[in-house]
Amino acid sequence: MAVDYDPHLRQLLLTTSERQPQAAHGRRVGVIARLRTPESEVPGLDVVVRAGTIVTARVDLDAVTEVRRHPDVLSLKRTHHYLPHDVVVHDAPPSVPGVPGPQCASEAGEAKATDAPPWPWTGRGTVVGLLDWGFDVAHVDFVRPPAADGADSGGSRFLSLWDQRGGRTPSSPPAYGYGRVFDTAMVNRALAQPNPYEFLDYDPAQSDPYGQGTHGTHTLGIACGNGRSGAPRSLAPDASILAVHLRADDTSPYDTLADSVRILEGVDWIFRTAGDRPVVLSMSLGRVGGPHDGTPLVVRALDALLEVPGRQIVCSAGNYFATAQHCSAQLVEGTPVEWGWTVEPPHAVDAEMEIWYPAADELTVELVAPDGTLAARLPPGAEGVVRDAGRVVVSGFHRRTDPGSGDHVVDLFLWPGAPQGTWRVRLLPGRIERGEVHGWIERAHRGRQSRFTAPDPLFTTNTLCNGARTLAVAAFDQRAPGEPPGGFSSAGPARDLRVKPDLAAPGVAITAARSSAPVDGRRVRDGVTTMSGTSMAAPHVAAAVAVLFEAAGRPLHSDEITDLLRSTARPSPAGRDRMGHGRLDVGAALARLAELERRAPAGDAATTGTDRTSRPRPDSANRTPDEATDDG
């Protein structure tokens, strides 16, 4: 029986056979699968995490075909790389604390510290979780000060930190079997040392090659920093912290790179470690490829994990509005469309374009090299490999009916060594009923980013944020009249035309904690820095969710949180494509929560009059059904 592989899985098999043929036998790879039932067991598929029918697993590369053929495997996907969103850093390298300089929170043009909010809730009793890179566990913003009455001796606010790098160690979390976990006691022992980073053998400076401050420390400071460093205090300065330092399958310890398998395993670890405590998880990372709807397996899994009350996931919408990584067209039978795809040196990794179009349509794709040579022609169901002097320079796969979305997908790869310049992608319509077609160019984690010559800035949200329950957050400029969207902030809608992003939060020139770094032979600690990006907007919303959890005094369901934040957001003249339902208004959300709680009968949930802790999964126009289709 022929096996209909995911194009990315085909590309993995091809690249392994071309670049590392000796490593194919016995190589273990991470995959995400959709199984027929939550209880399905498949020989050769070693499951790590289950989220409904979606699982993360490890499989031998030479057993992929056998696993894919199993009748209980409805879909099998390889891992995808995820990166922190590119941010703008407004500071110079760190100066010595106490010396006036660009690290100070009071610099002109930066977001200023504000008065304490006019409500009593500070995230106490809740957990803020982050998946990111480079957490400064010794930063004063994440350490409780001793209480004046001696009732609290202070200490770390970290409940635990999972560093996913490395293989199995004595401190690996047993369910996952890799990396190291540092619990509160270990972090507190480190805080008592002259060099806590050396004591833990965990140094955020390893993830900060340019000395600008790590992405993870800054986003954590926005989400729950207590302001002891002089940075603006978060809305949730009393929340406890769970953090995951991400890694990917094939990265060095110093890369800021993750993959979809380890992201899901990190999310699962945070939820399990938090136990019964309300937890909000902030993820400021992403990729560009995929169908940009709620159907990718990683997105479905996140939604499934949010069926439990007392959990919420907040995602940054992405910084891709002006990066020229999306193009679209409305096809008409018999009328070709051509897109330009520019690849410039250094071309260090495969440049990739994904093209998605409706199942009702039929399309042939041609790829034309910069010199005008036809490199590949891909009708539906076809694949092609182009070699130059024996080396692969182009590969392409045209898959009918992706099992997640039900739509067709074309995946094109330009390998290092392919001619540089502007390639042309010709779309040759056959039978057309709906006609909309979208192309996305994936992010390059090394070298120069390839781009469309005539891009469309809409439909540019981060792949990860388009779920039914996850909140996607755009960035606005809180310093400017009218609070316009940040020029970088990705635009919606989702490809299925749902409103994404969901709302917007401050994301331009945000001052928060800066990770420690060696400067001129001495260690600079407890600094602050200023950055811009949707990475900075998402943790504002995460902090707001922590406050809502505390104010409610019960485990709010993710649907309730979404309704509270969307319905009270301040409308923006920029429109829903840029700002979703509007700008975050925490005070209005708290007032709405109080109003609903007053109306609700005793013991019932505020928004529905039923106990949401035992409520079955609701039907919703925003929810994508998990329809079982028998291919991969």
SEDO-85556 format. One record per residue (C-alpha): residue number from 0; x, y, z. Coordinates in pm, 1 decimal. Layout:
   num         c1         c2         c3
   NUM          X          Y          Z
...
% end
This chain:
   num         c1         c2         c3
     0        0.0        0.0        0.0
     1      134.6      343.8      -95.3
     2      196.3      579.6      194.6
     3       75.0      938.7      167.7
     4      336.5     1121.1      375.0
     5      330.4     1467.4      516.6
     6      554.8     1676.3      282.1
     7      778.7     1776.8      572.5
     8      824.8     1412.0      664.5
     9      918.1     1336.2      303.7
    10     1166.8     1622.3      314.5
    11     1318.3     1483.2      634.4
    12     1363.9     1140.4      474.5
    13     1516.5     1301.1      165.2
    14     1757.1     1528.9      352.7
    15     1869.4     1242.6      575.4
    16     1939.5     1016.1      276.6
    17     2127.5     1296.6       98.3
    18     2321.2     1453.7      384.0
    19     2355.3     1182.2      648.3
    20     2279.2      844.8      486.7
    21     2488.4      660.4      744.0
    22     2282.1      813.9     1027.0
    23     1940.1      706.4      896.3
    24     1949.7      360.6     1051.8
    25     1865.4      378.7     1420.9
    26     1804.2      754.0     1423.6
    27     1522.4      853.4     1657.5
    28     1308.8     1152.9     1565.8
    29     1030.2     1341.0     1736.2
    30      687.2     1333.0     1572.8
    31      333.3     1447.5     1642.7
    32       55.1     1205.2     1553.3
    33     -322.4     1199.1     1555.4
    34     -456.2      861.0     1661.1
    35     -796.5      705.4     1612.9
    36     -873.6      710.6     1985.2
    37     -704.4      864.9     2290.4
    38     -618.5      512.0     2406.5
    39     -465.5      385.6     2079.3
    40     -131.6      206.4     2108.3
    41       85.1      177.4     1797.3
    42      393.3      -48.2     1781.6
    43      707.3      157.7     1718.2
    44      542.1      484.9     1823.3
    45      675.7      566.1     2170.5
    46      425.2      814.9     2310.9
    47      539.3     1084.0     2555.1
    48      240.9     1321.7     2586.8
    49     -126.6     1266.6     2507.8
    50     -364.7     1556.2     2445.5
    51     -687.7     1388.6     2344.6
    52     -612.4     1204.5     2022.2
    53     -295.7     1409.7     1958.5
    54       33.9     1268.3     2088.1
    55      400.8     1355.0     2088.0
    56      624.0     1054.5     2034.4
    57      961.1      923.3     1926.0
    58     1002.0      686.5     1632.6
    59     1293.9      524.2     1452.6
    60     1339.6      700.2     1120.2
    61     1355.5      370.5      931.9
    62     1023.6      266.2     1094.8
    63      827.8      572.6      982.6
    64      659.3      391.9      692.7
    65      543.2      103.7      910.5
    66      411.6      339.6     1178.5
    67      232.8      555.9      923.2
    68       57.9      252.8      774.4
    69      -94.2      149.9     1107.0
    70     -474.3      185.5     1087.8
    71     -486.7      380.2     1414.8
    72     -248.0      649.7     1284.7
    73     -466.1      908.7     1112.6
    74     -192.0     1169.3     1072.4
    75      184.1     1173.9     1130.6
    76      384.0     1497.4     1123.6
    77      751.0     1572.3     1173.5
    78      861.0     1840.0     1416.5
    79      879.4     2201.6     1304.4
    80     1131.2     2457.9     1423.8
    81     1006.5     2753.8     1627.1
    82     1211.1     3064.1     1706.6
    83     1166.4     3361.8     1936.4
    84     1014.3     3645.0     1738.4
    85     1269.7     3897.9     1618.2
    86     1253.7     4195.7     1852.1
    87     1397.3     4545.7     1846.4
    88     1636.1     4610.9     2137.4
    89     1654.4     4979.8     2223.4
    90     1949.5     4958.7     2463.6
    91     2322.9     4959.6     2423.2
    92     2525.2     4682.3     2597.7
    93     2457.7     4681.0     2973.1
    94     2611.1     4943.7     3193.9
    95     2691.2     4903.4     3560.9
    96     2380.0     4918.5     3782.7
    97     2341.6     5253.5     3951.2
    98     2516.7     5442.7     3671.9
    99     2279.6     5646.6     3453.3
   100     2250.8     5489.7     3111.4
   101     2015.1     5348.3     2853.2
   102     1912.2     5061.1     3082.5
   103     1722.2     5294.9     3312.2
   104     1344.1     5264.2     3302.4
   105     1299.5     5640.9     3308.8
   106     1471.8     5709.0     2976.6
   107     1279.8     5938.5     2745.3
   108     1067.2     5757.6     2490.6
   109     1040.3     5434.1     2685.5
   110      737.9     5290.2     2859.8
   111      735.9     5443.5     3205.5
   112      661.2     5277.4     3535.5
   113      305.1     5350.3     3641.5
   114      130.6     5375.3     3974.1
   115       11.6     5053.1     4130.6
   116     -315.9     4944.9     3968.7
   117     -636.0     5034.3     4155.7
   118     -723.7     4676.1     4251.3
   119     -590.3     4444.2     4522.0
   120     -503.4     4140.1     4308.7
   121     -139.1     4069.0     4225.2
   122     -147.7     3713.9     4090.2
   123     -103.9     3558.1     4433.5
   124     -190.2     3188.9     4432.1
   125     -153.6     3163.9     4054.6
   126      127.2     3036.0     3832.5
   127      278.1     3216.0     3534.8
   128      446.4     2974.1     3295.2
   129      685.5     3065.4     3014.8
   130      840.7     2868.4     2729.4
   131     1141.7     3066.6     2610.7
   132     1521.1     3087.6     2632.8
   133     1764.4     3224.9     2889.7
   134     1590.8     3273.9     3225.5
   135     1788.1     3470.4     3484.6
   136     1674.5     3287.0     3797.3
   137     1887.7     3514.8     4017.3
   138     1738.6     3840.3     3890.2
   139     1598.0     4039.4     4180.7
   140     1263.2     4082.7     3999.2
   141     1199.9     3709.1     4046.1
   142     1306.8     3690.8     4412.4
   143     1071.2     3761.6     4703.2
   144     1207.5     4012.9     4955.0
   145     1205.9     3908.9     5321.9
   146      888.7     4020.9     5499.1
   147      929.1     4304.1     5748.6
   148      761.2     4097.5     6021.0
   149      982.6     3797.2     5951.7
   150      689.1     3579.9     5842.5
   151      847.7     3525.4     5500.9
   152     1222.3     3492.0     5459.4
   153     1199.2     3562.7     5088.8
   154     1356.9     3344.6     4826.0
   155     1298.4     3242.0     4468.2
   156      957.3     3268.5     4307.1
   157     1052.7     2984.7     4070.0
   158      862.7     2668.6     4151.7
   159     1074.8     2492.5     3892.7
   160     1275.7     2545.8     3574.3
   161     1312.9     2273.5     3311.5
   162     1619.5     2318.5     3091.1
   163     1537.7     2088.1     2799.8
   164     1892.2     2083.2     2663.4
   165     2090.8     1761.8     2683.5
   166     1992.4     1396.9     2710.4
   167     1880.6     1197.4     3010.4
   168     2028.6     1312.7     3342.0
   169     1958.4     1229.4     3708.7
   170     1739.4     1540.4     3729.2
   171     1545.6     1482.2     3404.5
   172     1167.8     1487.0     3455.7
   173     1078.8     1114.9     3448.2
   174      785.1     1138.2     3208.0
   175      998.0     1307.6     2942.0
   176     1347.5     1170.4     2998.3
   177     1574.0     1456.2     2892.6
   178     1716.9     1783.7     3022.2
   179     1747.6     1903.3     3382.6
   180     1496.0     2035.2     3633.5
   181     1588.6     2293.9     3898.5
   182     1334.1     2314.2     4178.9
   183     1283.4     2595.9     4431.4
   184     1524.1     2447.1     4685.5
   185     1803.0     2418.5     4431.5
   186     1748.3     2771.7     4302.8
   187     1750.0     2905.2     4660.4
   188     2079.5     2728.0     4726.0
   189     2215.9     2893.7     4413.1
   190     2098.5     3235.8     4529.2
   191     2316.3     3195.9     4840.0
   192     2628.6     3150.8     4624.0
   193     2857.9     3428.4     4494.1
   194     2795.3     3299.8     4140.0
   195     2453.4     3131.4     4121.7
   196     2490.3     3063.9     3749.1
   197     2808.2     2864.9     3798.2
   198     2650.9     2674.4     4087.2
   199     2355.1     2566.6     3872.6
   200     2558.9     2531.6     3553.3
   201     2278.3     2731.4     3394.4
   202     2377.3     3073.3     3263.8
   203     2140.3     3298.2     3065.2
   204     2445.8     3459.8     2906.0
   205     2488.1     3142.4     2698.8
   206     2167.1     3237.1     2515.8
   207     2272.2     3600.6     2475.1
   208     2558.2     3607.4     2221.2
   209     2520.8     3980.5     2149.2
   210     2492.5     4091.4     2512.0
   211     2149.9     4251.2     2463.7
   212     1968.5     4058.8     2734.0
   213     1782.3     3735.6     2678.0
   214     1436.5     3710.3     2531.1
   215     1318.8     3483.3     2815.0
   216     1420.9     3707.4     3104.1
   217     1262.5     4013.1     2945.4
   218      929.5     3846.3     2867.1
   219      920.4     3690.7     3214.5
   220      979.6     4034.9     3366.9
   221      682.6     4175.2     3176.6
   222      461.5     3887.0     3282.9
   223      543.4     3880.2     3654.3
   224      844.1     4096.6     3748.0
   225      809.7     4255.4     4093.5
   226      990.7     4577.9     4001.8
   227     1267.8     4551.4     4262.0
   228     1523.4     4626.1     3988.6
   229     1360.9     4957.8     3903.0
   230     1173.6     4816.1     3604.8
   231      799.4     4876.5     3590.1
   232      619.4     4630.3     3814.1
   233      412.2     4364.9     3639.8
   234       40.9     4324.2     3703.8
   235      122.4     3984.7     3862.4
   236      427.4     4044.7     4086.2
   237      319.6     3778.8     4337.7
   238      260.1     3494.5     4090.7
   239      476.1     3184.8     4117.3
   240      689.4     3090.4     3815.9
   241      732.2     2777.4     3605.9
   242      965.7     2805.3     3308.4
   243     1093.0     2586.2     3026.0
   244     1418.4     2662.9     2844.8
   245     1337.5     2517.6     2505.2
   246     1552.1     2317.0     2267.9
   247     1506.7     2143.3     1934.0
   248     1610.5     1805.6     1800.2
   249     1916.8     1921.8     1613.2
   250     2040.8     2237.0     1784.9
   251     2346.7     2333.3     1985.2
   252     2310.5     2429.5     2353.2
   253     2345.9     2796.4     2259.0
   254     2077.7     2812.8     1989.2
   255     1747.2     2982.7     2062.3
   256     1546.5     2727.7     1870.9
   257     1264.4     2491.8     1962.6
   258     1045.3     2236.8     1791.0
   259      676.9     2155.8     1806.2
   260      726.9     1826.2     1993.4
   261      924.9     1982.3     2277.7
   262      691.2     2280.1     2293.7
   263      396.8     2048.4     2359.5
   264      599.7     1851.6     2612.4
   265      696.3     2176.9     2785.6
   266      333.1     2289.2     2800.0
   267      230.1     1951.1     2941.4
   268      507.4     1967.2     3204.3
   269      400.5     2314.2     3319.0
   270       35.1     2215.0     3352.9
   271      121.5     1894.0     3539.4
   272      371.5     2067.2     3768.6
   273      124.4     2347.0     3850.8
   274     -123.3     2087.3     3973.9
   275     -450.2     2242.7     4092.2
   276     -316.3     2597.8     4088.3
   277     -453.2     2826.8     3814.4
   278     -184.4     2866.9     3548.5
   279     -143.1     3099.1     3253.5
   280      124.1     3013.9     3000.8
   281      287.7     3277.1     2777.8
   282      462.7     3179.7     2453.5
   283      640.2     3448.0     2252.9
   284      771.3     3226.6     1973.0
   285      654.0     3106.4     1636.0
   286      690.8     3013.4     1273.5
   287      526.0     3126.2      950.9
   288      439.0     2809.3      756.4
   289      127.5     2598.1      793.2
   290     -240.3     2646.9      703.0
   291     -290.8     2941.0      942.3
   292     -608.8     2800.6     1091.8
   293     -694.0     2579.2     1388.6
   294     -607.8     2247.0     1223.8
   295     -230.4     2184.3     1272.9
   296     -176.8     1904.2     1522.0
   297       24.0     2121.7     1761.6
   298     -256.3     2381.7     1762.2
   299     -523.0     2115.8     1820.7
   300     -319.7     1974.1     2106.1
   301     -294.7     2314.8     2276.5
   302     -671.4     2355.4     2247.4
   303     -724.0     2007.5     2392.9
   304     -498.6     2084.5     2690.9
   305     -712.0     2392.6     2761.1
   306    -1027.7     2187.6     2812.1
   307     -929.8     2169.9     3181.1
   308    -1051.4     2476.2     3378.7
   309     -787.2     2694.5     3542.4
   310     -561.0     2701.0     3235.6
   311     -493.9     2956.2     2963.8
   312     -230.0     2990.8     2691.0
   313     -134.6     3332.8     2553.5
   314       62.0     3354.7     2226.5
   315      229.0     3647.0     2056.1
   316       70.6     3717.4     1717.5
   317      407.9     3754.7     1544.0
   318      620.9     4030.8     1394.6
   319      561.0     3949.0     1026.7
   320      347.9     4238.5      899.6
   321      636.0     4389.5      702.6
   322      866.4     4090.2      646.8
   323      731.9     3999.4      298.5
   324      666.7     3635.7      391.7
   325      304.3     3604.7      273.5
   326      140.3     3629.9      -67.0
   327     -213.0     3557.3     -185.3
   328     -425.1     3550.4     -497.0
   329     -780.9     3486.9     -615.7
   330     -755.6     3230.7     -893.4
   331     -966.9     3223.8    -1209.6
   332     -977.3     2922.6    -1439.2
   333     -735.1     2959.7    -1728.2
   334     -556.1     3265.3    -1584.9
   335     -205.4     3193.8    -1448.3
   336      -66.7     3381.3    -1148.4
   337      304.2     3436.2    -1085.2
   338      481.0     3514.6     -757.8
   339      842.7     3630.3     -721.7
   340     1056.1     3458.0     -453.8
   341     1390.8     3624.7     -384.6
   342     1679.1     3431.4     -229.6
   343     1993.9     3624.0     -138.0
   344     2325.1     3525.0       22.3
   345     2404.6     3390.8      267.9
   346     2170.8     3101.1      185.9
   347     2262.6     2885.9      485.5
   348     1954.4     2663.8      528.8
   349     1672.7     2540.6      306.8
   350     1444.3     2822.4      192.0
   351     1086.3     2695.2      210.9
   352      753.1     2808.0       68.6
   353      416.9     2650.3      152.3
   354      114.9     2705.6      -72.7
   355     -233.7     2623.6       58.3
   356     -552.2     2615.1     -150.4
   357     -905.4     2470.6     -113.3
   358     -985.5     2103.4     -163.9
   359    -1251.2     2197.5     -421.5
   360     -989.2     2349.4     -653.1
   361     -717.5     2203.3     -873.3
   362     -385.1     2370.2     -936.2
   363      -50.7     2293.5    -1099.2
   364      257.9     2472.4     -967.1
   365      571.9     2545.7    -1167.9
   366      900.4     2667.2    -1021.6
   367     1119.9     2872.5    -1254.3
   368     1486.5     2941.4    -1174.6
   369     1636.5     3292.7    -1187.7
   370     1781.9     3217.5    -1534.0
   371     1437.3     3126.6    -1671.6
   372     1485.3     2749.0    -1660.4
   373     1181.5     2544.0    -1558.9
   374     1308.2     2366.1    -1247.6
   375      996.4     2175.3    -1142.1
   376      636.6     2114.2    -1247.7
   377      405.3     1979.5     -978.7
   378       47.6     1879.6    -1062.8
   379     -160.9     1745.7     -771.1
   380       -2.3     1440.7     -611.4
   381      338.4     1495.0     -771.6
   382      680.9     1538.9     -619.8
   383     1009.7     1644.4     -771.3
   384     1380.8     1656.8     -693.5
   385     1628.5     1865.1     -896.4
   386     2002.0     1797.8     -883.9
   387     2301.6     1999.2     -997.0
   388     2634.5     1815.3    -1024.6
   389     2482.5     1533.2     -821.4
   390     2363.5     1754.7     -535.6
   391     1998.1     1827.5     -462.9
   392     1916.7     2195.2     -511.8
   393     1534.4     2185.7     -528.2
   394     1268.7     1954.8     -385.5
   395      893.6     1989.6     -401.5
   396      583.2     1800.9     -295.5
   397      220.1     1858.3     -395.3
   398       -8.6     1681.5     -152.3
   399     -376.4     1628.3     -206.7
   400     -601.8     1677.4       95.8
   401     -399.0     1742.7      406.5
   402     -570.2     1538.1      680.9
   403     -592.2     1833.5      917.0
   404     -748.3     2107.9      707.3
   405     -875.8     1893.9      421.1
   406     -710.7     2136.9      177.4
   407     -427.5     2084.5      -70.2
   408      -71.3     2192.4        5.3
   409      240.2     2245.4     -204.9
   410      577.9     2254.7      -30.0
   411      881.7     2391.1     -215.7
   412     1239.5     2378.7      -83.7
   413     1541.9     2562.6     -223.4
   414     1849.2     2392.5      -79.2
   415     2179.8     2568.1       -7.9
   416     2358.5     2562.5     -342.5
   417     2044.7     2651.4     -539.7
   418     2088.4     2954.1     -768.6
   419     2041.0     3283.5     -590.0
   420     1824.4     3563.4     -719.3
   421     1451.1     3581.0     -788.4
   422     1268.6     3255.8     -855.7
   423      921.1     3259.5    -1005.7
   424      636.5     3045.8     -876.5
   425      367.7     2995.3    -1141.0
   426       20.0     2895.0    -1034.4
   427     -169.2     2731.5    -1323.4
   428     -538.4     2697.2    -1233.2
   429     -734.5     2393.3    -1345.9
   430    -1082.9     2344.4    -1201.9
   431    -1160.2     2637.0     -971.1
   432    -1463.0     2666.7     -742.5
   433    -1335.8     2887.3     -457.7
   434    -1008.5     3024.3     -589.0
   435     -831.7     3165.9     -285.2
   436     -467.1     3062.9     -255.7
   437     -207.8     3160.6        3.8
   438      167.4     3121.0       15.7
   439      394.3     3157.8      317.6
   440      775.7     3162.2      324.5
   441      909.7     2994.1      636.2
   442     1150.8     3170.1      871.5
   443     1520.8     3101.6      826.0
   444     1703.2     3038.5     1153.1
   445     2040.4     3101.3      989.1
   446     2149.0     3310.7      693.1
   447     1931.7     3563.9      515.1
   448     1553.3     3545.3      504.0
   449     1402.9     3481.8      157.1
   450     1105.0     3699.6       61.8
   451      819.5     3758.6     -181.5
   452      869.5     4040.9     -428.6
   453      503.7     4156.7     -402.0
   454      386.3     4050.3      -54.2
   455       48.2     4070.3      116.1
   456       79.1     4180.1      482.9
   457     -254.8     4025.3      586.5
   458     -286.6     3663.3      707.5
   459       56.4     3691.7      871.6
   460      -15.6     3571.7     1224.9
   461      220.6     3326.7     1391.3
   462      122.7     2967.4     1303.3
   463       97.2     2867.0     1669.5
   464     -157.2     3130.4     1774.1
   465     -454.4     3042.6     1552.7
   466     -627.3     2796.4     1783.4
   467     -982.7     2821.2     1912.6
   468     -882.3     2859.0     2277.9
   469     -534.1     3011.4     2267.9
   470     -523.7     3391.7     2282.2
   471     -327.1     3566.9     2006.5
   472     -190.6     3908.1     2107.0
   473      -91.2     4191.8     1874.6
   474      123.0     4488.5     1981.3
   475       24.9     4854.0     1994.0
   476      237.4     5162.4     2056.5
   477      120.5     5296.6     2390.7
   478      337.7     5608.5     2348.9
   479      178.0     5734.1     2027.1
   480     -147.4     5930.6     1984.7
   481     -432.0     5689.2     1922.9
   482     -218.4     5390.4     2027.5
   483     -167.1     5253.9     1673.3
   484      -46.5     4899.4     1605.5
   485      326.7     4842.0     1608.8
   486      455.4     4859.3     1253.3
   487      587.0     4503.7     1285.7
   488      274.5     4349.5     1444.9
   489      127.6     4066.4     1235.7
   490     -216.7     4098.5     1083.5
   491     -506.2     3856.2     1058.7
   492     -742.2     3713.8      993.8
   493     -681.5     3340.0     1020.1
   494     -707.5     3162.5      684.4
   495    -1053.1     3034.6      785.1
   496    -1145.6     3402.6      841.3
   497    -1183.6     3387.4     1220.2
   498    -1070.5     3701.2     1401.9
   499     -700.8     3672.1     1484.6
   500     -527.6     3830.4     1669.2
   501     -776.9     3823.3     1956.3
   502     -667.7     4151.0     2115.9
   503     -369.0     4383.4     2147.2
   504     -143.3     4494.3     2433.5
   505      151.4     4734.7     2474.8
   506      447.9     4607.9     2274.6
   507      661.0     4906.8     2171.1
   508      958.1     5019.9     2383.6
   509      869.8     4803.5     2682.7
   510     1111.0     4815.5     2977.2
   511     1156.4     4505.8     3192.4
   512     1420.2     4277.8     3343.1
   513     1751.2     4224.2     3165.2
   514     1946.7     3903.1     3211.4
   515     2287.0     3901.0     3375.2
   516     2596.6     3918.1     3154.4
   517     2973.1     3953.5     3198.4
   518     3094.8     4301.8     3101.8
   519     3462.1     4403.0     3110.4
   520     3549.2     4118.7     3341.0
   521     3272.9     4173.5     3595.0
   522     2922.9     4033.4     3623.8
   523     2640.8     4284.0     3567.6
   524     2321.5     4173.1     3739.8
   525     1966.4     4291.2     3808.1
   526     1953.6     4524.8     3509.4
   527     1664.9     4635.2     3291.7
   528     1635.1     4676.9     2918.0
   529     1384.6     4798.7     2660.3
   530     1254.3     4593.0     2368.5
   531      974.6     4604.6     2110.7
   532      772.5     4321.0     1959.4
   533      459.5     4115.3     2001.1
   534      682.9     3908.2     2230.9
   535      645.3     4198.9     2473.1
   536      267.2     4225.4     2424.5
   537      174.3     3864.1     2502.9
   538      310.8     3862.2     2861.5
   539      102.1     4172.1     2941.7
   540     -206.2     3964.7     2866.7
   541      -66.3     3667.1     3059.3
   542      -33.0     3891.1     3364.9
   543     -391.1     4009.0     3317.7
   544     -510.8     3647.0     3310.2
   545     -327.3     3575.3     3637.9
   546     -509.9     3869.7     3796.2
   547     -845.2     3742.9     3665.4
   548     -775.9     3398.0     3809.7
   549     -702.0     3545.8     4152.4
   550    -1000.4     3780.5     4142.3
   551    -1239.4     3501.0     4044.5
   552    -1125.9     3275.4     4325.6
   553    -1206.8     2972.7     4111.9
   554    -1056.1     2804.0     3803.9
   555    -1196.4     3008.1     3518.3
   556    -1234.0     2815.9     3192.4
   557    -1034.6     2940.3     2894.0
   558    -1360.4     3026.2     2713.7
   559    -1459.2     3251.7     3004.8
   560    -1122.5     3426.3     2998.4
   561    -1145.2     3479.2     2624.4
   562    -1494.9     3625.7     2655.7
   563    -1388.9     3857.3     2940.1
   564    -1087.0     3996.3     2755.6
   565    -1247.8     4024.0     2411.9
   566    -1572.5     4180.3     2530.7
   567    -1400.6     4450.0     2737.3
   568    -1115.2     4536.7     2499.4
   569    -1108.7     4900.0     2391.0
   570    -1193.1     4925.5     2018.0
   571     -918.4     5046.8     1786.7
   572     -955.5     5245.1     1464.0
   573     -687.0     5017.4     1319.8
   574     -951.5     4745.3     1281.6
   575     -973.2     4378.7     1368.6
   576     -710.4     4254.3     1125.3
   577     -443.3     4446.8     1314.8
   578     -581.8     4470.9     1669.5
   579     -841.3     4195.2     1703.6
   580    -1128.2     4289.0     1933.8
   581     -931.8     4586.3     2065.9
   582     -675.8     4694.8     2325.3
   583     -637.8     4518.3     2657.8
   584     -837.7     4679.6     2939.9
   585     -771.7     4489.7     3261.7
   586     -988.3     4713.4     3478.8
   587    -1287.7     4666.2     3251.0
   588    -1233.6     4288.2     3245.1
   589    -1225.9     4279.3     3625.3
   590    -1541.0     4488.7     3642.9
   591    -1715.0     4259.8     3396.0
   592    -1606.4     3954.6     3598.0
   593    -1744.5     4108.9     3919.0
   594    -2073.0     4191.2     3746.3
   595    -2111.8     3836.9     3613.5
   596    -2023.8     3684.1     3950.3
   597    -2291.3     3895.9     4120.1
   598    -2553.4     3779.5     3870.0
   599    -2463.3     3410.4     3888.0
   600    -2657.7     3184.3     4126.9
   601    -2448.6     3061.0     4417.5
   602    -2216.6     2779.1     4312.4
   603    -2263.3     2842.9     3939.3
   604    -2015.5     2983.6     3691.0
   605    -2065.8     3347.0     3607.7
   606    -2098.7     3339.0     3232.7
   607    -2329.5     3041.7     3180.0
   608    -2514.4     2962.9     3503.4
   609    -2361.1     2612.2     3496.9
   610    -2062.9     2464.4     3672.4
   611    -1784.5     2500.5     3416.9
   612    -1551.8     2270.7     3609.0
   613    -1759.8     1976.2     3489.1
   614    -1898.7     2122.8     3169.2
   615    -1850.0     1916.1     2851.4
   616    -1656.6     2067.0     2563.9
   617    -1878.6     2331.5     2404.5
   618    -1962.0     2360.2     2038.0
   619    -1851.3     2690.8     1896.5
   620    -1838.9     2866.2     1564.2
   621    -1475.1     2937.9     1647.8
   622    -1388.0     2570.8     1703.4
   623    -1248.1     2345.1     1434.0
   624    -1392.8     1991.8     1456.4
   625    -1141.9     1711.5     1491.1
   626    -1276.2     1510.0     1201.4
   627    -1102.1     1176.5     1149.5
   628     -973.7     1145.6      794.4
   629     -762.9      845.1      718.5
   630     -442.1      986.1      579.4
   631     -129.0     1152.8      717.8
% end
